[in-house]
Amino acid sequence: MRLLAELVNIGTLFAFIIVCIAVLIMRKKHPEADRPFRAPFVPFVPLAGIATCLILMLSLPAENWVRLIVWLLIGFVIYFFYGRKHSALNNTKVNTKVS
């Protein structure tokens, strides 16, 4: 049970880091984008979020980092192989209209 809790913790913290990075990127690359929810004190809050999550992740056992990397690699392999075969951009029949 502890193993599962540690895996969930590192996965959730990693996801929060990705969200914080995405906020920074979106603010820089697309400042005109519609934002129904605005993050306060940007860039301080996202940077503090990244730092805090990293500190918490570093407090977890090293085995969790190995498990995280393995699961990420498995996920990337599935995502890219499935996406290559099932992509709408790859399927020319979907992108062409018959008049």
SULCOR-V277900 format. One record per pair of residues at least 12 apart in sequence whose ideal C-beta (glycine too) atoms are under 10 Angstrom apart, sorted by the first residue. I is the first residue (numbers start at 1). J is the second residue. Records with the same first field share a line. If there is no record, write none. Layout:
I: J  J
This chain:
2: 61
3: 61  63  64  67
6: 60  61  63  64  67  68
7: 60  63  64  67  68  71
9: 56  57  59  60  64
10: 53  56  57  60  61  64  65  67  68  71
11: 57  64  67  68  71  72
12: 53  56  57
13: 49  52  53  54  55  56  57  58  59  60  68
14: 53  54  57  68  72
15: 53
16: 49  50  52  53  56  57
17: 46  49  50  51  52  53  54  57
18: 50  53
19: 39  46  49  50  53
20: 39  43  45  46  47  48  49  50  51  52  53
21: 46  47  49  50
22: 46
23: 35  38  39  42  43  45  46  47  49  50
24: 39  42  43  46  47  50
25: 46
26: 39  42
27: 39  42  43  46
28: 42  43
